[in-house]
Amino acid sequence: MASVPSLASTVQQRLADALSAALPEAGSVDPLLRRSDRADFQANGILALAKKLKGNPRELAAKVTDALPANDVIREIEVSGPGFLNITITDEAIVKTLAARAADDRLGVPLAENPGTTVIDYAQPNVAKEMHVGHLRSAVIGDAVVQILQFTGEQVIRRHHIGDWGTQFGMLIQYLIEHPHELDHKSGEEVSGEEAMSNLNRLYKAARVVFDSDEEFKTRARRRVVDLQAGDPETVSLWQKFVDESKIYFNSVFEKLDMEIRDADVVGESGYNDMLDETCRLLEESGVAVRSNGALCVFFDDVKGPDGNPTPLIVKKSDGGYGYAATDLSAIRDRVQNLGADTLLYVVDARQSLHFKMVFETARRAGWLNDKVHAAQLAFGTVLGKDGKPFKTREGETVRLVDLLDEAIERATAVVRSKSQDLTEEEIAERATQVGIGAIKYADLSTSAARDYKFDLDQMVSLTGDTSVYIQYAYARIRSIFGKAGDRRPAAHPELELAPAERALALHLDQFGEMLAEVAESYEPHKLAAYLYQLASLYTTFYDQCPVIKPAPAQEVAENRLFLCDLTARTLHRGMALLGIRTPERL
């Protein structure tokens, strides 16, 4: 594994050295290098420096260019405007850098210098409840962030904080005791996720009807909550039945989403029950939480209700029951003290931002979070319908996630079939799943997480525009070229002059590692999606302007172009995999 410095970082270093040599009085200066449409790069750092040194920026810029030794990386450097430097790289340096990337399994992307341990909390469905469109974003964004962080060398521990505790279980368990065969499986038969969910749904509705109409049942159900909290063995074993049945269903949905959810990583609210009492004791003894009207509360100067009075975080209610806050704070203690996390990430709906702000601040006051251990919420917006309102069915119900995934696969099947020349029915079905699920993930991930986005399947499976389908087809098209290349093999030729479309593609390929470091640092997968879309677009232009197979270019030119094709395909494949999206070899 060899980390390959990008051309930008090499130029940045050469300029910084020239700045120090030409203007030793300036100390260390950032040349502020960025990509430019006037040249390959532009450096703007001299303007700020001239202000500091009270000099003429154009004269200082000229001094810096004079101090740059002749080298094999920078072909041309010119002073423009008030003192910008426009820099053009040699074709040789571009091809040599890409050849070094191509020689490495990781495409020359370095591992993080100081990796840590991140616990990421995402994909948190509720037991005995159907997953709906609102569960999509946490799963998709969380899964992509896991892949990206792991690729950069971070140790990642996943946690699926499922909703598996609460008063509704009293009603469900009591109903199951009185109707004991409702969740039975036929002996030895595998139950599908769909069946498991319909069993749970049926039971939930039936229990609800009795609960709402029969006062005596309601009393028994409430007593059953107390038994569950006290750990009564019969009650707990029936509760476990609901959890197990729900997991059959969850796993079937996550499998359809092409995501790996491991059982050991599913630690629901119930996993922290044994810590709740101690969490409250520690908060009260340290004075972080105080008693108010019988409840244990944490107050904040900047959190007030509509009446102007402070709105506290309630850790323990006046009736002795624990709120979500007690569970979330116990989870922080567990993740920091037992799992050794230095970063805690929560992929949770933006509507819970205030709750998490209060929870994190409480944990800081208690010393569980500090300068070495920090927590962040990766807050996401709402999924909207085409009309820009929260996504609902015609009847105004929330949309079942499974229905949405099935419909995407159905739309994708039509697209794949219309384009396919020689695929069997089985291949069409397999690729349609990869295209349909990829389309849903990409639509989510190509929008900044914090923004709401419109769920429009027609747009998602479109072959044109910023869609995963466009990128998947670009990848498959590159792969098909190699079938037509005959005896020509990809090979880098640094001695050749590059056409403009080759340069543009090559310079973008070289930015893959730097872009990934930025994405991992800021937890923004949409920047990776934007990079891949631009890469596919640059490739399309290159393919139109630079013949690879026909009309046949000279041998070296063909080999160098095949080399660019191959590195583009590998970069697209790796980047899409980090978003959790498959790239079929043939489409």
ZAMARGU-4260 file (C-alpha; in steps of 0.2 Angstrom, whole numbers, plus 5000, padded with zeros to 4 digits):
<rodrens>
0) 5000/5000/5000 | 5008/5017/4995 | 5000/5033/4998 | 5002/5045/4983 | 5003/5064/4986
5) 4991/5073/4975 | 4998/5085/4962 | 4989/5099/4972 | 4999/5095/4988 | 5015/5094/4978
10) 5012/5111/4970 | 5007/5118/4987 | 5023/5112/4995 | 5034/5119/4981 | 5025/5136/4982
15) 5027/5136/5001 | 5046/5133/4999 | 5047/5147/4986 | 5038/5159/4997 | 5050/5155/5012
20) 5065/5157/5000 | 5059/5173/4992 | 5052/5181/5008 | 5060/5174/5023 | 5053/5188/5033
25) 5035/5182/5030 | 5037/5166/5040 | 5026/5151/5035 | 5013/5156/5022 | 4998/5146/5015
30) 4999/5149/4996 | 4980/5146/4996 | 4980/5135/4981 | 4964/5130/4972 | 4958/5122/4955
35) 4955/5136/4942 | 4947/5137/4925 | 4961/5149/4919 | 4975/5136/4922 | 4976/5120/4932
40) 4978/5129/4948 | 4978/5147/4955 | 4986/5153/4971 | 4979/5168/4980 | 4989/5168/4996
45) 5001/5182/4990 | 4987/5196/4992 | 4985/5193/5010 | 5004/5192/5012 | 5006/5209/5003
50) 4994/5217/5015 | 5004/5210/5030 | 5021/5216/5023 | 5014/5232/5015 | 5021/5227/4998
55) 5015/5227/4980 | 5007/5210/4977 | 5012/5209/4959 | 5030/5212/4964 | 5030/5200/4978
60) 5022/5187/4966 | 5036/5190/4953 | 5049/5187/4967 | 5041/5170/4971 | 5040/5164/4953
65) 5059/5169/4952 | 5062/5158/4968 | 5054/5143/4961 | 5068/5131/4955 | 5065/5123/4938
70) 5056/5107/4941 | 5047/5092/4932 | 5030/5097/4940 | 5026/5115/4935 | 5026/5119/4917
75) 5021/5137/4918 | 5017/5150/4931 | 5011/5167/4927 | 5006/5182/4938 | 4989/5188/4934
80) 4977/5201/4940 | 4982/5210/4956 | 4994/5196/4961 | 4987/5179/4958 | 4998/5165/4952
85) 4991/5154/4938 | 5000/5137/4937 | 5000/5124/4924 | 5006/5107/4927 | 5017/5096/4915
90) 5008/5082/4907 | 5022/5070/4912 | 5019/5074/4931 | 5000/5071/4929 | 5002/5054/4920
95) 5016/5048/4932 | 5005/5053/4948 | 4990/5043/4941 | 5002/5028/4937 | 5007/5028/4955
100) 4988/5028/4960 | 4984/5014/4948 | 4998/5003/4955 | 4990/5004/4972 | 4975/4994/4978
105) 4968/5010/4987 | 4971/5021/4972 | 4985/5030/4983 | 4972/5036/4996 | 4982/5037/5012
110) 4975/5031/5029 | 4971/5044/5042 | 4987/5049/5052 | 4979/5048/5069 | 4964/5036/5067
115) 4952/5035/5082 | 4937/5025/5088 | 4920/5031/5082 | 4904/5024/5088 | 4890/5028/5076
120) 4872/5026/5080 | 4861/5024/5065 | 4847/5013/5058 | 4835/5013/5073 | 4818/5005/5069
125) 4805/5002/5082 | 4801/4984/5088 | 4783/4978/5083 | 4781/4993/5071 | 4783/4994/5052
130) 4798/5003/5045 | 4792/5019/5035 | 4800/5031/5023 | 4807/5041/5039 | 4818/5026/5043
135) 4827/5027/5026 | 4839/5042/5028 | 4846/5036/5045 | 4850/5019/5037 | 4857/5025/5021
140) 4867/5040/5027 | 4874/5030/5042 | 4879/5015/5031 | 4889/5027/5019 | 4898/5036/5034
145) 4903/5019/5041 | 4910/5013/5024 | 4919/5030/5022 | 4927/5031/5040 | 4932/5013/5039
150) 4941/5016/5022 | 4951/5030/5030 | 4957/5018/5044 | 4945/5024/5058 | 4940/5010/5070
155) 4921/5010/5068 | 4909/5002/5080 | 4890/5002/5074 | 4876/5004/5086 | 4857/5001/5081
160) 4848/5009/5095 | 4831/5001/5091 | 4815/5006/5101 | 4813/4990/5111 | 4806/4997/5127
165) 4791/5006/5134 | 4774/5005/5140 | 4766/4999/5124 | 4774/4982/5128 | 4763/4980/5143
170) 4748/4980/5131 | 4757/4968/5118 | 4763/4955/5131 | 4747/4955/5140 | 4737/4952/5124
175) 4749/4938/5119 | 4747/4929/5136 | 4728/4929/5133 | 4730/4924/5115 | 4745/4913/5116
180) 4747/4907/5098 | 4747/4923/5089 | 4766/4923/5085 | 4768/4905/5083 | 4778/4899/5068
185) 4774/4883/5058 | 4787/4871/5064 | 4804/4871/5055 | 4798/4884/5042 | 4808/4900/5038
190) 4797/4915/5041 | 4799/4929/5028 | 4801/4947/5034 | 4784/4951/5026 | 4775/4938/5036
195) 4784/4942/5053 | 4778/4960/5050 | 4760/4956/5046 | 4759/4945/5062 | 4765/4959/5072
200) 4754/4971/5064 | 4739/4960/5066 | 4743/4958/5085 | 4746/4976/5088 | 4730/4982/5080
205) 4720/4968/5090 | 4728/4972/5106 | 4725/4991/5103 | 4706/4988/5101 | 4705/4978/5117
210) 4716/4991/5126 | 4705/5005/5121 | 4688/4997/5124 | 4691/4986/5140 | 4696/4995/5156
215) 4700/4978/5165 | 4712/4973/5151 | 4720/4991/5152 | 4723/4988/5170 | 4731/4971/5167
220) 4742/4978/5153 | 4748/4992/5165 | 4753/4979/5178 | 4762/4970/5165 | 4773/4985/5161
225) 4778/4985/5180 | 4782/4966/5178 | 4793/4969/5163 | 4802/4983/5172 | 4805/4972/5187
230) 4812/4958/5176 | 4799/4945/5179 | 4805/4930/5168 | 4789/4925/5160 | 4786/4943/5154
235) 4804/4946/5148 | 4803/4930/5138 | 4787/4935/5129 | 4795/4953/5127 | 4810/4944/5118
240) 4798/4935/5107 | 4792/4952/5100 | 4810/4958/5098 | 4815/4942/5089 | 4800/4943/5077
245) 4804/4961/5073 | 4822/4957/5069 | 4816/4944/5056 | 4807/4959/5048 | 4821/4972/5051
250) 4834/4961/5043 | 4823/4957/5028 | 4822/4976/5025 | 4840/4979/5027 | 4845/4965/5016
255) 4834/4973/5003 | 4843/4989/5006 | 4859/4979/5003 | 4866/4983/5020 | 4874/4972/5033
260) 4866/4974/5050 | 4875/4962/5063 | 4865/4956/5078 | 4879/4960/5090 | 4878/4979/5085
265) 4859/4979/5088 | 4858/4986/5106 | 4841/4994/5109 | 4835/5005/5123 | 4833/4990/5134
270) 4852/4987/5133 | 4855/5001/5145 | 4842/4997/5158 | 4854/4991/5171 | 4863/5008/5170
275) 4849/5020/5172 | 4848/5021/5191 | 4867/5024/5192 | 4867/5037/5178 | 4854/5047/5188
280) 4863/5045/5204 | 4879/5051/5197 | 4870/5066/5189 | 4862/5071/5205 | 4877/5068/5216
285) 4888/5079/5205 | 4874/5093/5205 | 4872/5092/5186 | 4854/5087/5189 | 4842/5094/5202
290) 4825/5089/5208 | 4811/5100/5202 | 4793/5096/5206 | 4798/5079/5210 | 4807/5075/5194
295) 4826/5075/5191 | 4830/5088/5179 | 4845/5097/5170 | 4842/5116/5166 | 4850/5126/5153
300) 4851/5145/5152 | 4848/5146/5133 | 4833/5133/5132 | 4817/5141/5137 | 4799/5137/5133
305) 4786/5149/5124 | 4782/5156/5142 | 4800/5161/5144 | 4803/5149/5158 | 4817/5137/5156
310) 4813/5120/5148 | 4823/5106/5157 | 4830/5089/5151 | 4820/5077/5162 | 4831/5062/5166
315) 4819/5054/5179 | 4800/5058/5180 | 4791/5062/5196 | 4783/5045/5195 | 4800/5037/5195
320) 4800/5032/5177 | 4815/5036/5166 | 4814/5047/5151 | 4824/5045/5134 | 4837/5056/5141
325) 4842/5043/5155 | 4844/5030/5141 | 4854/5041/5130 | 4865/5047/5144 | 4868/5029/5149
330) 4872/5025/5131 | 4885/5039/5131 | 4893/5032/5147 | 4894/5014/5139 | 4901/5020/5123
335) 4914/5031/5131 | 4919/5020/5146 | 4916/5002/5139 | 4919/5004/5120 | 4933/5017/5121
340) 4925/5029/5109 | 4933/5046/5106 | 4919/5051/5094 | 4901/5048/5095 | 4890/5050/5080
345) 4871/5050/5080 | 4862/5049/5063 | 4846/5056/5069 | 4832/5067/5062 | 4835/5086/5063
350) 4819/5087/5073 | 4828/5079/5088 | 4842/5092/5087 | 4837/5101/5103 | 4836/5085/5113
355) 4853/5079/5108 | 4860/5097/5111 | 4854/5095/5129 | 4860/5077/5131 | 4877/5081/5125
360) 4879/5097/5136 | 4873/5087/5151 | 4886/5073/5147 | 4900/5087/5146 | 4895/5094/5163
365) 4896/5077/5170 | 4913/5074/5162 | 4908/5060/5151 | 4912/5071/5136 | 4927/5082/5136
370) 4941/5089/5125 | 4946/5071/5120 | 4929/5063/5118 | 4916/5073/5108 | 4899/5069/5101
375) 4890/5075/5086 | 4873/5073/5078 | 4872/5071/5060 | 4855/5078/5058 | 4845/5075/5042
380) 4830/5083/5034 | 4813/5076/5029 | 4809/5066/5014 | 4796/5075/5004 | 4783/5070/4991
385) 4784/5078/4973 | 4772/5091/4980 | 4785/5097/4993 | 4775/5091/5008 | 4780/5077/5019
390) 4779/5061/5010 | 4762/5052/5013 | 4751/5039/5003 | 4735/5046/4995 | 4726/5041/5010
395) 4737/5052/5021 | 4747/5037/5029 | 4765/5036/5031 | 4773/5026/5016 | 4779/5009/5020
400) 4798/5007/5016 | 4796/4990/5008 | 4783/4997/4996 | 4795/5011/4991 | 4810/4999/4988
405) 4799/4987/4978 | 4793/5001/4967 | 4810/5008/4964 | 4816/4990/4959 | 4800/4989/4947
410) 4805/5006/4939 | 4823/5001/4937 | 4818/4984/4929 | 4809/4994/4915 | 4825/5005/4912
415) 4837/4990/4912 | 4826/4980/4901 | 4825/4995/4888 | 4844/4997/4887 | 4849/4979/4889
420) 4855/4970/4873 | 4860/4953/4879 | 4855/4950/4897 | 4845/4935/4903 | 4829/4938/4913
425) 4839/4933/4929 | 4853/4946/4925 | 4840/4959/4922 | 4831/4955/4939 | 4848/4956/4948
430) 4854/4972/4940 | 4837/4980/4942 | 4838/4977/4961 | 4856/4985/4961 | 4850/5000/4950
435) 4833/5003/4959 | 4841/5002/4977 | 4856/5012/4971 | 4844/5025/4964 | 4836/5027/4981
440) 4852/5028/4991 | 4860/5040/4978 | 4845/5052/4979 | 4847/5053/4997 | 4866/5054/4998
445) 4868/5067/4984 | 4858/5079/4994 | 4866/5087/5009 | 4860/5077/5024 | 4853/5093/5033
450) 4842/5097/5018 | 4824/5090/5015 | 4823/5081/4998 | 4809/5077/4986 | 4806/5058/4983
455) 4803/5057/4964 | 4806/5040/4957 | 4805/5045/4939 | 4820/5057/4942 | 4829/5044/4953
460) 4830/5031/4939 | 4833/5043/4925 | 4848/5039/4914 | 4852/5058/4912 | 4856/5070/4926
465) 4864/5068/4943 | 4858/5050/4946 | 4866/5034/4951 | 4860/5026/4935 | 4870/5039/4925
470) 4885/5034/4935 | 4882/5015/4934 | 4880/5016/4915 | 4896/5026/4913 | 4905/5012/4923
475) 4897/4998/4913 | 4902/5007/4897 | 4920/5009/4902 | 4920/4990/4906 | 4913/4986/4889
480) 4927/4995/4880 | 4940/4982/4887 | 4930/4969/4878 | 4933/4978/4861 | 4951/4983/4864
485) 4959/4968/4856 | 4977/4966/4861 | 4979/4983/4867 | 4981/4985/4886 | 4980/5000/4898
490) 4998/5007/4900 | 5003/5024/4906 | 5014/5035/4894 | 5020/5050/4903 | 5030/5056/4887
495) 5013/5059/4878 | 5005/5076/4876 | 4987/5076/4884 | 4972/5083/4875 | 4961/5095/4885
500) 4948/5082/4890 | 4961/5070/4895 | 4969/5083/4907 | 4952/5088/4914 | 4948/5069/4918
505) 4966/5066/4925 | 4966/5081/4936 | 4949/5076/4943 | 4955/5058/4946 | 4970/5064/4956
510) 4958/5073/4968 | 4950/5057/4974 | 4960/5055/4990 | 4959/5073/4996 | 4940/5074/4993
515) 4938/5058/5003 | 4948/5065/5018 | 4937/5080/5017 | 4921/5069/5017 | 4927/5059/5032
520) 4932/5074/5041 | 4915/5083/5039 | 4904/5068/5038 | 4897/5074/5021 | 4894/5060/5009
525) 4885/5072/4997 | 4902/5078/4992 | 4908/5061/4987 | 4892/5059/4977 | 4895/5076/4968
530) 4913/5070/4964 | 4908/5054/4956 | 4894/5063/4946 | 4907/5075/4940 | 4919/5061/4936
535) 4906/5052/4926 | 4903/5068/4916 | 4921/5072/4913 | 4923/5054/4907 | 4908/5056/4895
540) 4917/5072/4887 | 4933/5063/4886 | 4925/5048/4878 | 4917/5059/4865 | 4932/5069/4861
545) 4946/5056/4862 | 4944/5040/4852 | 4950/5025/4862 | 4945/5011/4850 | 4938/5019/4834
550) 4945/5028/4824 | 4960/5018/4830 | 4973/5031/4838 | 4992/5027/4838 | 4996/5012/4849
555) 5004/5022/4864 | 4989/5035/4863 | 4977/5020/4864 | 4986/5012/4879 | 4987/5029/4888
560) 4968/5032/4885 | 4964/5014/4891 | 4974/5017/4906 | 4963/5033/4910 | 4948/5022/4906
565) 4953/5009/4919 | 4958/5021/4933 | 4941/5030/4930 | 4932/5014/4932 | 4941/5009/4947
570) 4938/5026/4955 | 4919/5025/4951 | 4918/5008/4958 | 4927/5012/4974 | 4918/5028/4977
575) 4900/5020/4973 | 4905/5006/4985 | 4908/5018/4999 | 4891/5025/4996 | 4884/5008/4998
580) 4879/5007/4979 | 4884/4992/4967 | 4891/4995/4950 | 4886/4981/4938 | 4900/4976/4926
585) 4887/4974/4912 | 4871/4984/4909
</rodrens>
